[in-house]
Amino acid sequence: MEKLQNYINGQWVDSHADHFVNVLNPATQEVLALVPYGNEKDVEDAADAASKGFLEWRSTPVSKRVQYLFKLKTLLEDNLDDIAKTIVLESGKTFLEAKAEMIRAIENVENACGTPSLIQGEFSEDIAKGIDEYMIRQPLGVCACIAPFNFPGMITFWFLPYALACGNSYIIKPSEKVPLTMTKIVGLMHQLDLPKGVLNLVQGAREVVDAILEHQDIKGVSFVGSSNVARYVYSKGSAYGKRIQAQGGAKNPVIVLPDADIDMTSQIVIDSVYGCAGQRCLAASTIITVGEHKEITESLVESVKGRKTGFGLDGDVQMGPVITPESKNRVQSLINQGVSEGGRLLVDGRNPDVGGYEQGNFIGPTIIEDIPLDGELATTEIFGPVLSLVHINTIDEAIQFINSGRYGNMACIFTSSGLNARKFRHEAEAGNIGINIGVAAPVAQFPFSGWKDSFYGDLHGQGKHAIEFFTQTKVVIERWLKEWNRKF
């Protein structure tokens, strides 16, 4: 069985840790590899290499730095199917979902290739007689990413290409549940022949996370995961003087007004709720109907019944398993809780029969109706294929319910009324807004916004926010006098 290694200073090396855990295929429970839990010494080695690599990399012209990204884009495109297959094997997604994930990753590499323009500063001549003032952007230094399990390939690329293009060196800490994808990608990036120490990968779990947050040479940390851990990362990293962007959990509501196109809405909503088995931070969770709801309810139920659950490499499968047996048990427990609170199961996905994959972590598409608005199912991030259906009388009450929640990652509305759409866009308290869209995922040119408990920090991933996060501003005020010119 393969034992995964760290990538430090341009080469693969063994971890100093002696404790390994299994990397499991969530559809079959097959052991794919062994990943080290990592320790502080691994981070120390990576940070030391990255600090030395930074000295050369920061002085490399930005126009030359992005040439590596152009080559990286081609590498990822040429190996897209192979990377996608690895994502399926370790995360449980369907093959099409895995390919779509990497396409979004490639978009960020492509966008970061525009850094020579995005990183430009500002200049003001003669702020006073003979005095000029200007601002330039310089890299932070060593930065790191602590990535989640649900998007093994994409999420690191919200940060990595921008960090490199801005002149920082980088450390990647993939989730110990899904380490194979980034191991494969870093292996491909070895072909880029980056200066030693610029790119590093450290396998591990909590001890590695704490070591990253505490290490004095690491200046910026990007994190995506649950809100509780995001808050911990933000608090601890900030206490150690680091710049932090920490994306947390979500409870993404969708309002369906009576004037929405029923067929289109139901299909888009179903894809949003059940894509990636509901394990994404932009998965729709609570569907709020306003006014008459019989037709949309029947349409959602009918759309769910034909959705096939199974192993993601089988061609006709539309939804894979959740990541671990513990996740399966947790989601099923929340469904039980919803029923005990008075919810009514319209579609029950507990313990589905998936022929040939009886050991897999499968939950079928589930719809539960009439859950109490203050109950656990209505307020807890489920992170599984469960659609909670609630009925509210007016759009004002629906928006009020949305804004009362602790999360603010995404909120969507389906309507043919421009007035109601504008009202929703203006009043809904969420960082990503969808209008007749089920997954309001920003393209690479825009920041992946999040509000309230869905984000801790100031600058988000992607777009101009990424450029600002990975640079620090320096203001220069200068004056040159004729007498000095003659003297020197």
C-alpha positions in Angstrom: 0.0 0.0 0.0 1.3 3.4 -1.0 2.4 5.7 1.8 1.9 9.3 0.8 4.8 11.7 1.2 5.3 15.5 1.7 6.6 17.7 -1.1 9.2 20.0 0.4 12.0 22.1 -1.3 11.3 20.6 -4.7 11.3 16.9 -3.8 9.2 14.2 -2.2 10.2 13.3 1.4 8.8 11.1 4.1 6.9 12.7 6.9 8.4 12.7 10.4 5.2 11.3 11.8 4.9 7.5 12.3 1.1 7.4 12.5 -0.7 6.7 9.2 -4.5 6.5 8.5 -6.3 4.9 5.6 -7.6 6.9 2.6 -10.9 5.3 1.8 -13.1 5.1 -1.3 -16.4 6.2 0.2 -18.4 4.1 -2.3 -16.6 0.8 -1.6 -14.5 1.4 1.6 -11.5 0.2 -0.4 -8.2 1.5 1.0 -6.6 3.7 -1.6 -3.4 4.8 0.2 -2.0 5.6 3.6 -1.6 9.2 4.6 0.6 10.4 7.5 -1.0 12.5 10.2 2.0 14.8 10.1 3.6 16.9 12.9 5.2 20.2 13.7 8.6 19.1 12.3 7.0 18.6 8.9 5.7 22.2 8.9 9.0 23.5 10.2 10.8 21.9 7.2 8.2 23.2 4.7 8.2 26.7 6.2 12.0 26.8 6.2 12.2 25.8 2.6 9.4 28.2 1.6 11.2 31.1 3.4 14.3 30.5 1.5 12.4 30.0 -1.8 10.6 33.3 -1.2 13.8 35.3 -1.3 14.3 34.4 -5.0 10.7 34.2 -6.0 9.7 37.6 -4.8 12.4 39.2 -7.0 11.3 37.3 -10.0 9.4 39.7 -12.3 5.6 39.1 -12.2 5.6 38.8 -16.0 7.9 35.8 -15.6 6.0 34.3 -12.6 2.8 34.0 -14.5 4.6 32.1 -17.3 4.6 29.1 -14.8 0.8 29.5 -14.5 0.3 29.4 -18.3 2.2 26.1 -18.3 0.2 24.9 -15.3 -3.1 25.6 -17.1 -2.0 23.4 -19.9 -0.8 20.6 -17.5 -4.2 20.6 -15.8 -6.1 20.6 -19.0 -4.0 17.7 -20.4 -4.5 15.6 -17.3 -8.1 16.6 -16.6 -9.7 13.2 -16.9 -7.0 11.5 -14.8 -7.3 14.1 -12.0 -11.1 13.8 -12.1 -11.0 10.0 -11.7 -8.8 10.5 -8.6 -11.4 12.9 -7.2 -14.2 10.4 -7.8 -12.2 7.6 -6.1 -11.4 9.5 -2.9 -14.4 11.9 -2.5 -17.3 9.9 -4.0 -18.4 12.5 -6.6 -19.6 11.6 -10.1 -17.1 11.8 -12.9 -18.9 14.8 -14.4 -18.9 16.6 -11.1 -15.2 16.0 -10.7 -14.4 17.3 -14.1 -16.5 20.4 -13.5 -14.6 21.0 -10.2 -11.3 21.0 -12.1 -12.6 23.3 -14.8 -13.4 25.9 -12.1 -9.8 25.4 -10.7 -8.4 26.0 -14.2 -10.4 29.2 -14.5 -8.6 30.5 -11.4 -5.2 29.7 -12.9 -6.2 31.5 -16.1 -7.5 34.5 -14.2 -4.3 34.7 -12.1 -2.3 34.9 -15.3 -3.6 38.5 -15.5 -1.8 39.4 -12.3 0.7 41.8 -14.1 -2.2 44.1 -14.6 -4.1 43.3 -11.3 -1.1 44.0 -9.1 -0.4 47.5 -10.4 -0.2 50.2 -7.9 -1.2 53.9 -7.9 0.8 57.1 -8.5 0.1 60.8 -7.7 2.4 63.4 -9.0 3.0 66.7 -7.1 1.0 66.1 -3.9 3.0 69.1 -2.9 5.5 71.1 -4.9 8.1 68.7 -6.1 6.8 65.8 -4.0 5.3 62.6 -5.5 3.5 59.8 -3.7 2.8 56.3 -4.9 1.7 52.9 -3.7 3.1 49.6 -4.7 2.0 46.0 -3.8 4.6 43.5 -2.5 4.1 39.9 -1.5 3.5 38.8 2.1 6.0 36.0 2.2 5.2 32.3 3.0 1.4 31.6 2.8 -0.5 28.4 3.3 -3.9 26.7 2.5 -5.8 24.4 4.7 -8.2 22.7 2.3 -11.4 20.7 2.9 -12.5 17.3 1.7 -15.5 18.2 -0.4 -13.5 19.8 -3.3 -10.1 18.0 -3.3 -8.9 19.9 -6.4 -10.7 23.2 -6.9 -10.6 25.0 -3.6 -6.9 25.1 -3.3 -6.9 27.0 -6.6 -9.0 29.8 -5.1 -5.7 30.8 -3.5 -2.6 29.0 -4.9 -2.3 30.6 -8.4 -2.8 34.1 -7.0 -0.3 33.6 -4.2 2.3 32.4 -6.6 1.6 35.1 -9.2 1.9 37.8 -6.5 5.4 36.5 -5.5 4.6 34.4 -2.4 5.9 30.9 -1.6 3.2 28.4 -0.7 2.4 25.4 1.5 -0.6 23.2 0.8 -2.2 21.1 3.6 -4.9 18.9 1.9 -7.6 17.2 3.9 -6.4 13.9 5.3 -9.6 12.4 3.9 -8.8 13.2 0.3 -5.0 13.7 -0.1 -4.5 11.9 -3.4 -5.8 14.7 -5.7 -3.4 17.4 -4.6 -0.6 14.9 -4.3 -1.2 14.1 -8.0 -1.5 17.8 -8.9 1.7 18.8 -7.0 3.4 15.9 -8.8 2.4 17.5 -12.1 3.5 20.9 -10.9 7.0 19.4 -10.3 7.3 19.5 -14.1 7.1 23.3 -14.0 10.5 23.5 -12.5 9.6 26.2 -10.0 12.5 27.5 -7.8 13.0 25.1 -4.9 10.8 25.9 -1.9 8.3 28.0 -3.8 5.7 25.1 -3.7 5.3 22.7 -0.8 2.8 20.1 0.4 2.5 18.8 3.9 0.2 15.9 4.7 -1.5 15.7 8.1 -4.4 16.6 10.4 -4.9 18.8 13.4 -1.3 18.9 14.6 -0.2 20.2 11.2 -3.0 22.8 11.2 -1.9 24.1 14.6 1.7 24.2 13.5 0.8 26.3 10.4 -1.2 28.7 12.5 1.6 29.1 15.0 4.7 29.2 12.8 6.2 32.7 12.7 7.4 32.5 9.1 3.9 31.8 7.7 2.2 35.2 7.1 -1.1 34.3 5.5 -3.5 31.3 5.8 -6.5 30.4 3.7 -9.0 27.9 5.1 -12.3 26.4 4.0 -14.4 24.1 6.3 -17.0 24.1 9.0 -17.8 27.4 10.8 -16.6 26.1 14.1 -13.2 25.3 12.7 -13.1 28.5 10.6 -13.7 30.5 13.7 -10.8 28.6 15.5 -8.5 29.1 12.5 -9.3 32.8 12.3 -8.9 33.4 16.1 -5.7 31.4 16.5 -4.1 32.6 13.3 -4.9 36.2 14.1 -3.5 35.8 17.6 -0.2 34.9 16.0 -0.3 37.9 13.7 -1.3 36.2 10.5 -3.6 37.4 7.7 -6.5 35.0 7.7 -9.4 34.2 5.3 -11.6 31.4 6.7 -14.6 30.2 4.8 -17.1 28.5 7.1 -20.4 26.6 6.8 -23.7 27.4 5.2 -27.4 26.9 5.3 -28.3 28.1 1.8 -32.0 29.1 1.4 -33.9 29.3 -1.8 -37.2 31.2 -2.2 -39.6 30.1 -4.8 -42.3 32.6 -5.7 -45.7 31.6 -7.3 -44.7 33.3 -10.6 -41.6 31.1 -11.0 -41.3 28.7 -14.0 -42.1 25.4 -12.2 -40.3 23.0 -14.6 -37.1 25.1 -14.8 -37.1 25.9 -11.1 -37.6 22.3 -9.9 -34.8 21.0 -12.1 -32.3 23.7 -11.1 -33.2 23.3 -7.4 -32.8 19.5 -7.5 -29.4 19.9 -9.1 -28.4 22.4 -6.4 -29.5 20.3 -3.5 -28.2 16.9 -4.6 -25.1 17.8 -6.6 -22.0 16.4 -4.9 -24.4 14.6 -2.6 -25.1 17.9 -1.0 -21.5 18.2 0.3 -20.7 21.7 -1.0 -20.9 25.1 0.7 -23.3 26.4 -2.0 -25.7 23.4 -2.0 -29.3 24.6 -1.6 -30.7 23.3 1.7 -33.9 25.0 2.7 -36.5 25.6 -0.1 -39.0 28.2 0.9 -42.2 28.4 -1.1 -44.2 31.6 -0.9 -48.0 31.3 -1.2 -49.4 28.5 -3.3 -47.0 25.6 -3.2 -48.7 22.4 -4.4 -47.4 22.4 -7.9 -43.8 23.1 -7.0 -43.9 20.5 -4.3 -45.2 17.8 -6.6 -42.6 18.8 -9.3 -39.7 18.5 -6.8 -40.8 15.1 -5.6 -41.3 13.8 -9.1 -37.8 15.1 -10.2 -36.1 13.4 -7.2 -37.6 9.9 -7.8 -35.7 9.3 -11.0 -32.3 10.4 -9.6 -29.9 7.4 -9.5 -27.4 7.0 -6.6 -24.2 4.9 -7.0 -20.5 4.8 -7.7 -19.4 8.0 -9.5 -17.5 6.2 -12.3 -20.6 4.3 -13.4 -21.9 6.3 -16.4 -25.6 6.6 -15.4 -25.1 7.6 -11.8 -26.2 11.1 -10.8 -25.2 11.2 -7.1 -22.5 9.5 -5.2 -22.0 8.7 -1.5 -21.2 11.0 1.4 -17.6 11.1 2.5 -17.5 8.8 5.6 -19.7 6.4 7.6 -19.7 9.0 10.3 -21.1 11.6 7.9 -23.8 9.1 6.8 -24.8 8.4 10.4 -24.9 12.2 11.1 -27.1 13.0 8.1 -29.5 10.2 8.9 -29.7 11.3 12.5 -30.6 14.8 11.3 -33.4 13.4 9.1 -34.7 11.4 12.1 -34.6 14.6 14.2 -36.6 16.5 11.5 -39.3 13.8 11.6 -39.4 13.9 15.4 -39.8 17.7 15.2 -42.9 17.2 13.1 -41.5 17.1 9.6 -43.1 14.9 7.0 -41.0 12.7 4.7 -42.0 13.1 1.1 -39.0 11.2 -0.2 -37.0 9.0 2.2 -33.4 8.4 1.3 -32.2 6.6 4.4 -30.4 3.3 3.8 -30.9 3.1 0.0 -30.3 -0.2 -1.8 -27.2 0.4 -4.0 -26.5 -2.9 -5.7 -22.9 -3.9 -5.6 -21.9 -1.2 -3.2 -23.5 -2.3 0.1 -20.5 -1.0 2.1 -20.7 2.5 0.7 -21.7 5.6 2.6 -24.9 6.1 0.5 -27.9 8.3 1.3 -30.6 8.7 -1.3 -32.2 12.0 -2.2 -34.4 13.1 0.7 -37.3 15.6 0.9 -38.8 16.5 4.2 -41.7 19.0 4.5 -43.1 21.3 7.2 -40.1 21.3 9.5 -40.4 23.9 12.2 -38.6 27.1 11.4 -36.8 27.1 14.7 -36.0 23.4 14.7 -32.6 21.7 14.3 -33.1 20.7 10.7 -33.9 24.3 9.7 -30.9 25.8 11.4 -28.2 23.1 11.1 -25.9 22.7 8.1 -26.7 19.2 7.0 -24.0 18.7 4.4 -25.9 15.9 2.8 -28.6 15.2 0.1 -31.5 16.5 2.1 -34.1 19.1 0.9 -36.0 20.8 3.7 -39.3 22.3 2.3 -41.0 25.0 4.2 -44.0 27.1 3.3 -44.3 30.8 4.1 -47.0 33.3 3.2 -45.1 36.4 2.0 -41.8 37.3 0.5 -41.1 39.7 3.4 -41.6 36.8 5.9 -39.3 34.6 3.8 -36.5 37.2 3.7 -36.9 37.8 7.5 -36.5 34.1 8.1 -33.4 34.0 5.9 -31.8 37.0 7.7 -32.5 35.5 11.1 -30.1 32.6 10.4 -26.4 32.5 11.5 -25.1 31.8 8.1 -24.7 34.1 5.1 -23.0 32.2 2.3 -25.7 32.0 -0.4 -29.3 32.9 -0.9 -31.4 32.4 -4.1 -34.8 33.4 -5.4 -36.8 32.1 -8.4 -39.3 34.5 -9.8 -40.4 36.3 -13.0 -40.8 39.6 -11.2 -38.0 42.0 -11.5 -39.3 44.1 -8.6 -39.2 41.1 -6.2 -35.8 40.0 -7.5 -34.4 43.5 -6.8 -36.0 43.5 -3.4 -34.4 40.2 -2.6 -31.0 41.2 -3.9 -31.1 44.3 -1.8 -32.3 42.8 1.4 -31.1 39.3 1.7 -28.1 39.0 4.0 -25.8 36.7 2.1 -22.5 37.2 0.2 -23.5 35.2 -2.9 -27.0 36.0 -4.4 -28.7 33.9 -7.1 -31.6 35.1 -9.1 -33.2 32.2 -11.0 -29.8 30.4 -10.2 -29.5 27.4 -8.0 -25.8 27.6 -7.3 -24.5 31.2 -7.1 -20.9 30.3 -7.5 -18.8 33.3 -8.6 -16.5 32.9 -11.6 -12.8 33.4 -11.0 -12.9 37.2 -11.7 -15.2 37.7 -8.7 -14.6 37.0 -5.0 -16.2 34.0 -3.4 -18.1 36.0 -0.8 -19.5 34.9 2.5 -21.2 36.8 5.3 -21.9 36.3 9.0 -20.8 32.8 10.3 -20.0 31.7 6.8 -16.8 33.7 6.7 -14.1 35.0 9.0 -11.8 37.7 7.7 -12.0 40.6 5.3 -10.7 39.5 1.9 -12.2 36.4 0.1 -10.7 34.0 -2.3 -10.6 34.6 -6.1 -10.5 37.8 -8.2 -9.2 41.1 -6.9 -9.7 40.1 -3.3 -7.1 37.3 -3.8 -4.6 39.8 -5.2 -5.2 42.1 -2.2 -4.9 39.3 0.3 -1.6 38.0 -1.0 0.0 41.4 -1.2 0.7 44.2 1.3 0.7 47.9 0.3 3.7 50.1 0.6 3.3 53.9 0.2 6.3 55.9 -0.9 6.6 59.7 -0.6 9.6 61.1 -2.4 11.2 64.4 -3.3 14.3 65.1 -5.4 15.9 68.6 -5.2 18.2 70.1 -7.8 20.9 70.7 -5.2 21.0 67.0 -4.3 21.1 66.1 -8.0 24.2 68.3 -8.5 25.9 67.0 -5.4 25.5 63.3 -6.3 
